[in-house]
Amino acid sequence: MGCEITMMIDPLIGARIRYIRELNHFTREELAEYAEISTKFLYEIENGQKGLSATNLLKICQALE
């Protein structure tokens, strides 16, 4: 059984994800779909309300190229 550790992130990371998402002209819904996470979770990350796992951070980075 796998165990995923969620890390608390600096709110600037969420802001940076949002900035790059907007530069790439992705809606929040599109990026969430590409990264295989929920739109609500992406919203919470971008607004510094939630931390995320390294796996989810990698998925977001890959979706943003």
All heavy atoms as TSV, in Angstrom:
chain	resi	resn	atom	element	x	y	z
A	1	MET	N	N	0.846	-1.165	0.000
A	1	MET	CA	C	0.000	0.000	0.000
A	1	MET	C	C	0.896	1.233	0.000
A	1	MET	O	O	1.764	1.378	0.830
A	1	MET	CB	C	-0.902	-0.040	1.234
A	1	MET	CG	C	-1.673	1.224	1.308
A	1	MET	SD	S	-2.912	1.545	2.499
A	1	MET	CE	C	-3.296	0.531	3.626
A	2	GLY	N	N	0.691	2.141	-0.974
A	2	GLY	CA	C	1.519	3.339	-1.105
A	2	GLY	C	C	1.085	4.425	-0.147
A	2	GLY	O	O	-0.063	4.512	0.258
A	3	CYS	N	N	2.019	5.235	0.202
A	3	CYS	CA	C	1.742	6.365	1.094
A	3	CYS	C	C	2.243	7.628	0.404
A	3	CYS	O	O	3.394	7.706	0.025
A	3	CYS	CB	C	2.463	6.167	2.423
A	3	CYS	SG	S	2.229	7.535	3.561
A	4	GLU	N	N	1.375	8.574	0.232
A	4	GLU	CA	C	1.750	9.822	-0.429
A	4	GLU	C	C	1.804	10.926	0.607
A	4	GLU	O	O	0.870	11.116	1.370
A	4	GLU	CB	C	0.720	10.160	-1.505
A	4	GLU	CG	C	1.111	11.340	-2.291
A	4	GLU	CD	C	0.983	11.118	-3.777
A	4	GLU	OE1	O	0.790	9.994	-4.219
A	4	GLU	OE2	O	1.081	12.116	-4.474
A	5	ILE	N	N	2.903	11.614	0.643
A	5	ILE	CA	C	3.084	12.703	1.590
A	5	ILE	C	C	2.719	14.007	0.905
A	5	ILE	O	O	3.180	14.287	-0.197
A	5	ILE	CB	C	4.543	12.756	2.094
A	5	ILE	CG1	C	4.870	11.456	2.828
A	5	ILE	CG2	C	4.767	13.968	2.973
A	5	ILE	CD1	C	6.317	11.321	3.210
A	6	THR	N	N	1.875	14.785	1.555
A	6	THR	CA	C	1.497	16.089	1.029
A	6	THR	C	C	2.368	17.140	1.683
A	6	THR	O	O	2.507	17.171	2.887
A	6	THR	CB	C	0.017	16.393	1.321
A	6	THR	OG1	O	-0.783	15.390	0.697
A	6	THR	CG2	C	-0.370	17.755	0.798
A	7	MET	N	N	2.956	17.981	0.844
A	7	MET	CA	C	3.814	19.018	1.397
A	7	MET	C	C	3.076	20.344	1.398
A	7	MET	O	O	2.270	20.615	0.529
A	7	MET	CB	C	5.100	19.121	0.583
A	7	MET	CG	C	4.914	19.429	-0.864
A	7	MET	SD	S	6.501	19.452	-1.694
A	7	MET	CE	C	5.946	19.514	-3.380
A	8	MET	N	N	3.348	21.114	2.416
A	8	MET	CA	C	2.808	22.465	2.457
A	8	MET	C	C	3.642	23.283	1.473
A	8	MET	O	O	4.847	23.109	1.391
A	8	MET	CB	C	2.918	23.054	3.856
A	8	MET	CG	C	2.073	22.306	4.880
A	8	MET	SD	S	0.340	22.100	4.414
A	8	MET	CE	C	-0.213	23.779	4.406
A	9	ILE	N	N	2.983	24.123	0.720
A	9	ILE	CA	C	3.727	24.896	-0.262
A	9	ILE	C	C	3.668	26.375	0.067
A	9	ILE	O	O	2.730	26.849	0.687
A	9	ILE	CB	C	3.210	24.655	-1.696
A	9	ILE	CG1	C	1.751	25.085	-1.850
A	9	ILE	CG2	C	3.405	23.235	-2.119
A	9	ILE	CD1	C	1.315	25.178	-3.279
A	10	ASP	N	N	4.675	27.036	-0.350
A	10	ASP	CA	C	4.717	28.483	-0.247
A	10	ASP	C	C	3.620	29.019	-1.171
A	10	ASP	O	O	3.490	28.565	-2.304
A	10	ASP	CB	C	6.102	28.942	-0.709
A	10	ASP	CG	C	6.319	30.422	-0.565
A	10	ASP	OD1	O	5.397	31.198	-0.884
A	10	ASP	OD2	O	7.414	30.797	-0.160
A	11	PRO	N	N	2.817	29.976	-0.709
A	11	PRO	CA	C	1.760	30.523	-1.569
A	11	PRO	C	C	2.294	31.042	-2.906
A	11	PRO	O	O	1.557	31.106	-3.887
A	11	PRO	CB	C	1.174	31.658	-0.740
A	11	PRO	CG	C	1.513	31.334	0.666
A	11	PRO	CD	C	2.802	30.562	0.614
A	12	LEU	N	N	3.569	31.406	-2.957
A	12	LEU	CA	C	4.136	31.888	-4.216
A	12	LEU	C	C	4.196	30.794	-5.278
A	12	LEU	O	O	4.147	31.097	-6.469
A	12	LEU	CB	C	5.526	32.478	-3.984
A	12	LEU	CG	C	5.566	33.752	-3.145
A	12	LEU	CD1	C	7.003	34.211	-2.931
A	12	LEU	CD2	C	4.740	34.852	-3.780
A	13	ILE	N	N	4.291	29.539	-4.863
A	13	ILE	CA	C	4.304	28.445	-5.841
A	13	ILE	C	C	2.950	28.368	-6.535
A	13	ILE	O	O	2.868	28.249	-7.749
A	13	ILE	CB	C	4.684	27.106	-5.186
A	13	ILE	CG1	C	6.133	27.168	-4.709
A	13	ILE	CG2	C	4.473	25.944	-6.162
A	13	ILE	CD1	C	6.587	25.977	-3.913
A	14	GLY	N	N	1.878	28.458	-5.755
A	14	GLY	CA	C	0.536	28.455	-6.340
A	14	GLY	C	C	0.329	29.635	-7.273
A	14	GLY	O	O	-0.248	29.500	-8.354
A	15	ALA	N	N	0.832	30.801	-6.860
A	15	ALA	CA	C	0.720	31.997	-7.704
A	15	ALA	C	C	1.518	31.811	-8.993
A	15	ALA	O	O	1.082	32.240	-10.068
A	15	ALA	CB	C	1.198	33.226	-6.945
A	16	ARG	N	N	2.667	31.160	-8.891
A	16	ARG	CA	C	3.501	30.909	-10.075
A	16	ARG	C	C	2.808	29.933	-11.024
A	16	ARG	O	O	2.831	30.124	-12.243
A	16	ARG	CB	C	4.860	30.356	-9.620
A	16	ARG	CG	C	5.798	30.043	-10.731
A	16	ARG	CD	C	6.434	31.298	-11.281
A	16	ARG	NE	N	7.440	30.914	-12.251
A	16	ARG	CZ	C	7.868	31.690	-13.210
A	16	ARG	NH1	N	7.425	32.912	-13.308
A	16	ARG	NH2	N	8.763	31.278	-14.058
A	17	ILE	N	N	2.177	28.901	-10.482
A	17	ILE	CA	C	1.423	27.955	-11.308
A	17	ILE	C	C	0.323	28.704	-12.056
A	17	ILE	O	O	0.141	28.525	-13.266
A	17	ILE	CB	C	0.838	26.813	-10.449
A	17	ILE	CG1	C	1.969	25.897	-9.965
A	17	ILE	CG2	C	-0.213	26.020	-11.231
A	17	ILE	CD1	C	1.553	24.884	-8.924
A	18	ARG	N	N	-0.400	29.545	-11.345
A	18	ARG	CA	C	-1.475	30.327	-11.972
A	18	ARG	C	C	-0.923	31.237	-13.066
A	18	ARG	O	O	-1.491	31.333	-14.164
A	18	ARG	CB	C	-2.175	31.149	-10.905
A	18	ARG	CG	C	-3.314	31.954	-11.428
A	18	ARG	CD	C	-4.021	32.523	-10.241
A	18	ARG	NE	N	-4.897	33.602	-10.589
A	18	ARG	CZ	C	-5.477	34.366	-9.701
A	18	ARG	NH1	N	-5.275	34.178	-8.416
A	18	ARG	NH2	N	-6.272	35.324	-10.075
A	19	TYR	N	N	0.191	31.921	-12.790
A	19	TYR	CA	C	0.808	32.823	-13.758
A	19	TYR	C	C	1.186	32.069	-15.041
A	19	TYR	O	O	0.869	32.510	-16.150
A	19	TYR	CB	C	2.039	33.473	-13.117
A	19	TYR	CG	C	2.858	34.308	-14.071
A	19	TYR	CD1	C	2.414	35.559	-14.471
A	19	TYR	CD2	C	4.071	33.846	-14.568
A	19	TYR	CE1	C	3.167	36.334	-15.352
A	19	TYR	CE2	C	4.825	34.615	-15.443
A	19	TYR	CZ	C	4.368	35.852	-15.835
A	19	TYR	OH	O	5.102	36.613	-16.707
A	20	ILE	N	N	1.829	30.931	-14.885
A	20	ILE	CA	C	2.249	30.155	-16.058
A	20	ILE	C	C	1.041	29.581	-16.788
A	20	ILE	O	O	1.006	29.544	-18.018
A	20	ILE	CB	C	3.257	29.062	-15.659
A	20	ILE	CG1	C	4.533	29.723	-15.135
A	20	ILE	CG2	C	3.579	28.148	-16.839
A	20	ILE	CD1	C	5.507	28.773	-14.492
A	21	ARG	N	N	0.021	29.164	-16.022
A	21	ARG	CA	C	-1.215	28.669	-16.654
A	21	ARG	C	C	-1.818	29.757	-17.535
A	21	ARG	O	O	-2.200	29.508	-18.689
A	21	ARG	CB	C	-2.221	28.253	-15.574
A	21	ARG	CG	C	-3.587	27.889	-16.141
A	21	ARG	CD	C	-4.566	27.453	-15.074
A	21	ARG	NE	N	-4.887	28.433	-14.071
A	21	ARG	CZ	C	-5.733	29.461	-14.253
A	21	ARG	NH1	N	-6.315	29.659	-15.426
A	21	ARG	NH2	N	-5.989	30.301	-13.266
A	22	GLU	N	N	-1.875	30.970	-17.015
A	22	GLU	CA	C	-2.445	32.077	-17.784
A	22	GLU	C	C	-1.573	32.452	-18.978
A	22	GLU	O	O	-2.102	32.789	-20.042
A	22	GLU	CB	C	-2.687	33.270	-16.871
A	22	GLU	CG	C	-3.811	33.009	-15.878
A	22	GLU	CD	C	-3.981	34.089	-14.832
A	22	GLU	OE1	O	-3.103	34.965	-14.698
A	22	GLU	OE2	O	-5.012	34.058	-14.117
A	23	LEU	N	N	-0.246	32.378	-18.821
A	23	LEU	CA	C	0.652	32.639	-19.956
A	23	LEU	C	C	0.419	31.654	-21.095
A	23	LEU	O	O	0.552	32.001	-22.273
A	23	LEU	CB	C	2.120	32.521	-19.527
A	23	LEU	CG	C	2.787	33.731	-18.913
A	23	LEU	CD1	C	4.234	33.403	-18.558
A	23	LEU	CD2	C	2.743	34.938	-19.831
A	24	ASN	N	N	0.094	30.414	-20.722
A	24	ASN	CA	C	-0.160	29.368	-21.709
A	24	ASN	C	C	-1.603	29.362	-22.203
A	24	ASN	O	O	-1.993	28.487	-22.968
A	24	ASN	CB	C	0.187	27.995	-21.121
A	24	ASN	CG	C	1.676	27.769	-21.055
A	24	ASN	OD1	O	2.347	27.762	-22.073
A	24	ASN	ND2	N	2.212	27.600	-19.862
A	25	HIS	N	N	-2.395	30.329	-21.741
A	25	HIS	CA	C	-3.801	30.470	-22.137
A	25	HIS	C	C	-4.630	29.230	-21.820
A	25	HIS	O	O	-5.522	28.863	-22.587
A	25	HIS	CB	C	-3.915	30.829	-23.632
A	25	HIS	CG	C	-3.133	32.038	-24.013
A	25	HIS	ND1	N	-3.519	33.316	-23.665
A	25	HIS	CD2	C	-1.959	32.173	-24.670
A	25	HIS	CE1	C	-2.627	34.181	-24.113
A	25	HIS	NE2	N	-1.664	33.512	-24.717
A	26	PHE	N	N	-4.327	28.604	-20.676
A	26	PHE	CA	C	-5.126	27.478	-20.203
A	26	PHE	C	C	-6.161	28.001	-19.221
A	26	PHE	O	O	-5.850	28.858	-18.389
A	26	PHE	CB	C	-4.276	26.451	-19.443
A	26	PHE	CG	C	-3.358	25.619	-20.283
A	26	PHE	CD1	C	-2.171	25.149	-19.744
A	26	PHE	CD2	C	-3.649	25.272	-21.583
A	26	PHE	CE1	C	-1.302	24.371	-20.478
A	26	PHE	CE2	C	-2.785	24.494	-22.335
A	26	PHE	CZ	C	-1.613	24.045	-21.780
A	27	THR	N	N	-7.357	27.469	-19.308
A	27	THR	CA	C	-8.322	27.722	-18.241
A	27	THR	C	C	-7.932	26.809	-17.080
A	27	THR	O	O	-7.170	25.849	-17.251
A	27	THR	CB	C	-9.757	27.383	-18.677
A	27	THR	OG1	O	-9.838	25.981	-18.946
A	27	THR	CG2	C	-10.180	28.187	-19.909
A	28	ARG	N	N	-8.464	27.098	-15.923
A	28	ARG	CA	C	-8.195	26.240	-14.774
A	28	ARG	C	C	-8.722	24.829	-15.054
A	28	ARG	O	O	-8.096	23.830	-14.705
A	28	ARG	CB	C	-8.849	26.831	-13.529
A	28	ARG	CG	C	-8.426	26.147	-12.258
A	28	ARG	CD	C	-8.947	26.855	-11.025
A	28	ARG	NE	N	-8.208	28.089	-10.798
A	28	ARG	CZ	C	-8.767	29.287	-10.685
A	28	ARG	NH1	N	-10.065	29.424	-10.752
A	28	ARG	NH2	N	-8.036	30.358	-10.476
A	29	GLU	N	N	-9.853	24.744	-15.725
A	29	GLU	CA	C	-10.456	23.451	-16.048
A	29	GLU	C	C	-9.549	22.638	-16.985
A	29	GLU	O	O	-9.388	21.429	-16.803
A	29	GLU	CB	C	-11.835	23.637	-16.685
A	29	GLU	CG	C	-12.885	24.170	-15.727
A	29	GLU	CD	C	-12.796	25.682	-15.473
A	29	GLU	OE1	O	-12.077	26.411	-16.202
A	29	GLU	OE2	O	-13.450	26.145	-14.513
A	30	GLU	N	N	-8.976	23.314	-17.977
A	30	GLU	CA	C	-8.091	22.618	-18.916
A	30	GLU	C	C	-6.847	22.079	-18.221
A	30	GLU	O	O	-6.476	20.916	-18.404
A	30	GLU	CB	C	-7.672	23.556	-20.056
A	30	GLU	CG	C	-8.781	23.882	-21.018
A	30	GLU	CD	C	-8.409	24.993	-21.985
A	30	GLU	OE1	O	-7.617	25.899	-21.634
A	30	GLU	OE2	O	-8.942	24.960	-23.121
A	31	LEU	N	N	-6.202	22.920	-17.412
A	31	LEU	CA	C	-4.994	22.470	-16.737
A	31	LEU	C	C	-5.303	21.334	-15.779
A	31	LEU	O	O	-4.557	20.354	-15.716
A	31	LEU	CB	C	-4.309	23.616	-15.998
A	31	LEU	CG	C	-3.046	23.229	-15.219
A	31	LEU	CD1	C	-2.021	22.551	-16.120
A	31	LEU	CD2	C	-2.447	24.436	-14.535
A	32	ALA	N	N	-6.396	21.435	-15.048
A	32	ALA	CA	C	-6.774	20.369	-14.112
A	32	ALA	C	C	-6.974	19.055	-14.867
A	32	ALA	O	O	-6.519	17.999	-14.417
A	32	ALA	CB	C	-8.042	20.757	-13.355
A	33	GLU	N	N	-7.616	19.124	-16.023
A	33	GLU	CA	C	-7.827	17.917	-16.821
A	33	GLU	C	C	-6.492	17.339	-17.300
A	33	GLU	O	O	-6.251	16.142	-17.185
A	33	GLU	CB	C	-8.721	18.223	-18.027
A	33	GLU	CG	C	-9.038	17.007	-18.863
A	33	GLU	CD	C	-9.958	17.318	-20.029
A	33	GLU	OE1	O	-10.725	18.296	-19.944
A	33	GLU	OE2	O	-9.895	16.579	-21.026
A	34	TYR	N	N	-5.621	18.182	-17.830
A	34	TYR	CA	C	-4.319	17.723	-18.315
A	34	TYR	C	C	-3.477	17.123	-17.181
A	34	TYR	O	O	-2.743	16.163	-17.386
A	34	TYR	CB	C	-3.527	18.857	-18.961
A	34	TYR	CG	C	-4.172	19.467	-20.187
A	34	TYR	CD1	C	-4.019	20.824	-20.460
A	34	TYR	CD2	C	-4.942	18.717	-21.073
A	34	TYR	CE1	C	-4.609	21.411	-21.575
A	34	TYR	CE2	C	-5.532	19.299	-22.181
A	34	TYR	CZ	C	-5.367	20.640	-22.428
A	34	TYR	OH	O	-5.946	21.213	-23.525
A	35	ALA	N	N	-3.590	17.702	-15.979
A	35	ALA	CA	C	-2.794	17.246	-14.837
A	35	ALA	C	C	-3.491	16.113	-14.064
A	35	ALA	O	O	-2.940	15.597	-13.101
A	35	ALA	CB	C	-2.503	18.407	-13.899
A	36	GLU	N	N	-4.703	15.786	-14.473
A	36	GLU	CA	C	-5.484	14.717	-13.846
A	36	GLU	C	C	-5.747	14.996	-12.359
A	36	GLU	O	O	-5.590	14.126	-11.505
A	36	GLU	CB	C	-4.813	13.360	-14.042
A	36	GLU	CG	C	-4.659	12.983	-15.497
A	36	GLU	CD	C	-3.890	11.690	-15.717
A	36	GLU	OE1	O	-3.165	11.239	-14.810
A	36	GLU	OE2	O	-4.026	11.126	-16.807
A	37	ILE	N	N	-6.130	16.251	-12.073
A	37	ILE	CA	C	-6.548	16.643	-10.733
A	37	ILE	C	C	-7.868	17.395	-10.871
A	37	ILE	O	O	-8.257	17.770	-11.973
A	37	ILE	CB	C	-5.495	17.531	-10.014
A	37	ILE	CG1	C	-5.235	18.821	-10.796
A	37	ILE	CG2	C	-4.201	16.760	-9.780
A	37	ILE	CD1	C	-4.317	19.814	-10.097
A	38	SER	N	N	-8.539	17.618	-9.764
A	38	SER	CA	C	-9.821	18.329	-9.851
A	38	SER	C	C	-9.600	19.832	-9.995
A	38	SER	O	O	-8.589	20.377	-9.548
A	38	SER	CB	C	-10.674	18.045	-8.606
A	38	SER	OG	O	-10.178	18.747	-7.484
A	39	THR	N	N	-10.570	20.471	-10.603
A	39	THR	CA	C	-10.530	21.923	-10.766
A	39	THR	C	C	-10.504	22.606	-9.405
A	39	THR	O	O	-9.770	23.571	-9.196
A	39	THR	CB	C	-11.743	22.397	-11.588
A	39	THR	OG1	O	-11.749	21.707	-12.839
A	39	THR	CG2	C	-11.709	23.885	-11.842
A	40	LYS	N	N	-11.289	22.088	-8.471
A	40	LYS	CA	C	-11.332	22.670	-7.122
A	40	LYS	C	C	-9.963	22.572	-6.452
A	40	LYS	O	O	-9.504	23.537	-5.823
A	40	LYS	CB	C	-12.384	21.956	-6.274
A	40	LYS	CG	C	-12.509	22.520	-4.878
A	40	LYS	CD	C	-13.622	21.826	-4.104
A	40	LYS	CE	C	-13.843	22.519	-2.783
A	40	LYS	NZ	N	-13.255	21.854	-1.663
A	41	PHE	N	N	-9.300	21.440	-6.583
A	41	PHE	CA	C	-7.986	21.261	-5.983
A	41	PHE	C	C	-6.984	22.234	-6.598
A	41	PHE	O	O	-6.202	22.860	-5.886
A	41	PHE	CB	C	-7.532	19.811	-6.152
A	41	PHE	CG	C	-6.214	19.492	-5.488
A	41	PHE	CD1	C	-5.953	19.861	-4.184
A	41	PHE	CD2	C	-5.233	18.808	-6.183
A	41	PHE	CE1	C	-4.742	19.557	-3.576
A	41	PHE	CE2	C	-4.020	18.499	-5.586
A	41	PHE	CZ	C	-3.777	18.876	-4.278
A	42	LEU	N	N	-7.017	22.401	-7.921
A	42	LEU	CA	C	-6.121	23.351	-8.580
A	42	LEU	C	C	-6.393	24.766	-8.085
A	42	LEU	O	O	-5.462	25.517	-7.812
A	42	LEU	CB	C	-6.262	23.272	-10.102
A	42	LEU	CG	C	-5.386	24.232	-10.895
A	42	LEU	CD1	C	-3.903	24.046	-10.569
A	42	LEU	CD2	C	-5.637	24.067	-12.388
A	43	TYR	N	N	-7.648	25.121	-7.938
A	43	TYR	CA	C	-8.009	26.435	-7.401
A	43	TYR	C	C	-7.387	26.637	-6.020
A	43	TYR	O	O	-6.806	27.687	-5.726
A	43	TYR	CB	C	-9.539	26.575	-7.325
A	43	TYR	CG	C	-9.984	27.808	-6.589
A	43	TYR	CD1	C	-10.067	29.032	-7.238
A	43	TYR	CD2	C	-10.307	27.750	-5.237
A	43	TYR	CE1	C	-10.460	30.182	-6.549
A	43	TYR	CE2	C	-10.696	28.889	-4.542
A	43	TYR	CZ	C	-10.774	30.091	-5.206
A	43	TYR	OH	O	-11.151	31.225	-4.522
A	44	GLU	N	N	-7.514	25.627	-5.169
A	44	GLU	CA	C	-6.984	25.721	-3.805
A	44	GLU	C	C	-5.455	25.820	-3.794
A	44	GLU	O	O	-4.889	26.541	-2.980
A	44	GLU	CB	C	-7.456	24.525	-2.980
A	44	GLU	CG	C	-8.954	24.563	-2.731
A	44	GLU	CD	C	-9.516	23.288	-2.151
A	44	GLU	OE1	O	-8.914	22.202	-2.327
A	44	GLU	OE2	O	-10.588	23.369	-1.518
A	45	ILE	N	N	-4.804	25.121	-4.707
A	45	ILE	CA	C	-3.343	25.219	-4.822
A	45	ILE	C	C	-2.954	26.633	-5.248
A	45	ILE	O	O	-2.081	27.257	-4.652
A	45	ILE	CB	C	-2.803	24.190	-5.837
A	45	ILE	CG1	C	-2.965	22.766	-5.309
A	45	ILE	CG2	C	-1.329	24.473	-6.163
A	45	ILE	CD1	C	-2.745	21.699	-6.375
A	46	GLU	N	N	-3.599	27.129	-6.298
A	46	GLU	CA	C	-3.267	28.453	-6.823
A	46	GLU	C	C	-3.482	29.561	-5.796
A	46	GLU	O	O	-2.798	30.581	-5.833
A	46	GLU	CB	C	-4.099	28.751	-8.077
A	46	GLU	CG	C	-3.674	27.954	-9.281
A	46	GLU	CD	C	-4.432	28.317	-10.542
A	46	GLU	OE1	O	-5.454	29.034	-10.472
A	46	GLU	OE2	O	-4.002	27.871	-11.619
A	47	ASN	N	N	-4.407	29.361	-4.894
A	47	ASN	CA	C	-4.717	30.370	-3.890
A	47	ASN	C	C	-4.044	30.101	-2.549
A	47	ASN	O	O	-4.356	30.759	-1.563
A	47	ASN	CB	C	-6.232	30.500	-3.732
A	47	ASN	CG	C	-6.842	31.170	-4.943
A	47	ASN	OD1	O	-6.638	32.352	-5.164
A	47	ASN	ND2	N	-7.522	30.399	-5.766
A	48	GLY	N	N	-3.113	29.140	-2.519
A	48	GLY	CA	C	-2.353	28.860	-1.309
A	48	GLY	C	C	-3.155	28.236	-0.186
A	48	GLY	O	O	-2.740	28.281	0.967
A	49	GLN	N	N	-4.304	27.654	-0.516
A	49	GLN	CA	C	-5.161	27.059	0.502
A	49	GLN	C	C	-4.805	25.600	0.787
A	49	GLN	O	O	-5.175	25.069	1.828
A	49	GLN	CB	C	-6.629	27.144	0.078
A	49	GLN	CG	C	-7.111	28.559	-0.074
A	49	GLN	CD	C	-8.483	28.640	-0.712
A	49	GLN	OE1	O	-9.046	27.641	-1.155
A	49	GLN	NE2	N	-9.030	29.847	-0.775
A	50	LYS	N	N	-4.148	24.941	-0.168
A	50	LYS	CA	C	-3.810	23.526	-0.013
A	50	LYS	C	C	-2.375	23.295	-0.432
A	50	LYS	O	O	-1.859	23.945	-1.335
A	50	LYS	CB	C	-4.698	22.656	-0.924
A	50	LYS	CG	C	-6.126	22.547	-0.514
A	50	LYS	CD	C	-6.378	21.264	0.216
A	50	LYS	CE	C	-7.817	21.209	0.667
A	50	LYS	NZ	N	-8.460	19.972	0.451
A	51	GLY	N	N	-1.767	22.324	0.208
A	51	GLY	CA	C	-0.464	21.845	-0.227
A	51	GLY	C	C	-0.680	20.766	-1.279
A	51	GLY	O	O	-1.809	20.424	-1.595
A	52	LEU	N	N	0.398	20.233	-1.813
A	52	LEU	CA	C	0.249	19.180	-2.802
A	52	LEU	C	C	1.434	18.236	-2.719
A	52	LEU	O	O	2.479	18.589	-2.192
A	52	LEU	CB	C	0.094	19.743	-4.212
A	52	LEU	CG	C	1.293	20.394	-4.879
A	52	LEU	CD1	C	1.040	20.438	-6.375
A	52	LEU	CD2	C	1.531	21.789	-4.396
A	53	SER	N	N	1.217	17.061	-3.253
A	53	SER	CA	C	2.280	16.055	-3.248
A	53	SER	C	C	3.258	16.354	-4.380
A	53	SER	O	O	2.942	17.080	-5.329
A	53	SER	CB	C	1.677	14.665	-3.446
A	53	SER	OG	O	1.142	14.552	-4.746
A	54	ALA	N	N	4.417	15.757	-4.271
A	54	ALA	CA	C	5.410	15.894	-5.340
A	54	ALA	C	C	4.853	15.322	-6.640
A	54	ALA	O	O	5.111	15.855	-7.719
A	54	ALA	CB	C	6.705	15.196	-4.945
A	55	THR	N	N	4.066	14.266	-6.531
A	55	THR	CA	C	3.458	13.646	-7.720
A	55	THR	C	C	2.536	14.630	-8.420
A	55	THR	O	O	2.595	14.785	-9.643
A	55	THR	CB	C	2.680	12.379	-7.325
A	55	THR	OG1	O	3.576	11.457	-6.704
A	55	THR	CG2	C	2.029	11.725	-8.532
A	56	ASN	N	N	1.683	15.309	-7.659
A	56	ASN	CA	C	0.770	16.279	-8.275
A	56	ASN	C	C	1.509	17.494	-8.802
A	56	ASN	O	O	1.144	18.033	-9.847
A	56	ASN	CB	C	-0.326	16.685	-7.296
A	56	ASN	CG	C	-1.383	15.621	-7.156
A	56	ASN	OD1	O	-1.661	14.868	-8.088
A	56	ASN	ND2	N	-1.976	15.534	-5.990
A	57	LEU	N	N	2.553	17.921	-8.113
A	57	LEU	CA	C	3.360	19.023	-8.616
A	57	LEU	C	C	3.995	18.637	-9.951
A	57	LEU	O	O	3.996	19.431	-10.901
A	57	LEU	CB	C	4.424	19.423	-7.603
A	57	LEU	CG	C	5.346	20.579	-8.005
A	57	LEU	CD1	C	4.542	21.842	-8.313
A	57	LEU	CD2	C	6.370	20.850	-6.909
A	58	LEU	N	N	4.498	17.422	-10.048
A	58	LEU	CA	C	5.086	16.941	-11.299
A	58	LEU	C	C	4.053	16.898	-12.414
A	58	LEU	O	O	4.323	17.324	-13.540
A	58	LEU	CB	C	5.713	15.556	-11.100
A	58	LEU	CG	C	6.328	14.921	-12.335
A	58	LEU	CD1	C	7.482	15.764	-12.879
A	58	LEU	CD2	C	6.817	13.512	-12.017
A	59	LYS	N	N	2.842	16.417	-12.121
A	59	LYS	CA	C	1.778	16.369	-13.132
A	59	LYS	C	C	1.458	17.770	-13.659
A	59	LYS	O	O	1.277	17.962	-14.865
A	59	LYS	CB	C	0.503	15.755	-12.534
A	59	LYS	CG	C	0.568	14.276	-12.318
A	59	LYS	CD	C	-0.778	13.849	-11.725
A	59	LYS	CE	C	-0.860	12.388	-11.466
A	59	LYS	NZ	N	-2.207	12.030	-10.919
A	60	ILE	N	N	1.381	18.739	-12.744
A	60	ILE	CA	C	1.086	20.114	-13.140
A	60	ILE	C	C	2.218	20.668	-14.004
A	60	ILE	O	O	1.974	21.276	-15.045
A	60	ILE	CB	C	0.841	21.003	-11.901
A	60	ILE	CG1	C	-0.454	20.588	-11.215
A	60	ILE	CG2	C	0.801	22.484	-12.285
A	60	ILE	CD1	C	-0.668	21.210	-9.840
A	61	CYS	N	N	3.457	20.432	-13.577
A	61	CYS	CA	C	4.611	20.911	-14.340
A	61	CYS	C	C	4.656	20.289	-15.737
A	61	CYS	O	O	4.935	20.984	-16.720
A	61	CYS	CB	C	5.909	20.610	-13.598
A	61	CYS	SG	S	6.122	21.601	-12.115
A	62	GLN	N	N	4.363	19.003	-15.831
A	62	GLN	CA	C	4.358	18.342	-17.135
A	62	GLN	C	C	3.250	18.895	-18.024
A	62	GLN	O	O	3.444	19.081	-19.216
A	62	GLN	CB	C	4.216	16.833	-16.966
A	62	GLN	CG	C	5.461	16.196	-16.413
A	62	GLN	CD	C	5.301	14.728	-16.082
A	62	GLN	OE1	O	4.210	14.248	-15.748
A	62	GLN	NE2	N	6.392	13.993	-16.149
A	63	ALA	N	N	2.092	19.162	-17.441
A	63	ALA	CA	C	0.973	19.713	-18.224
A	63	ALA	C	C	1.314	21.110	-18.734
A	63	ALA	O	O	0.889	21.498	-19.820
A	63	ALA	CB	C	-0.292	19.733	-17.380
A	64	LEU	N	N	2.090	21.859	-17.947
A	64	LEU	CA	C	2.467	23.222	-18.346
A	64	LEU	C	C	3.712	23.238	-19.225
A	64	LEU	O	O	4.089	24.287	-19.747
A	64	LEU	CB	C	2.714	24.087	-17.097
A	64	LEU	CG	C	1.484	24.426	-16.270
A	64	LEU	CD1	C	1.882	25.072	-14.960
A	64	LEU	CD2	C	0.556	25.316	-17.057
A	65	GLU	N	N	4.365	22.084	-19.356
A	65	GLU	CA	C	5.612	21.931	-20.115
A	65	GLU	C	C	6.702	22.805	-19.565
A	65	GLU	O	O	7.378	23.563	-20.208
A	65	GLU	CB	C	5.392	22.158	-21.600
A	65	GLU	CG	C	4.472	21.134	-22.215
A	65	GLU	CD	C	4.296	21.315	-23.714
A	65	GLU	OE1	O	4.812	22.268	-24.302
A	65	GLU	OE2	O	3.635	20.462	-24.293
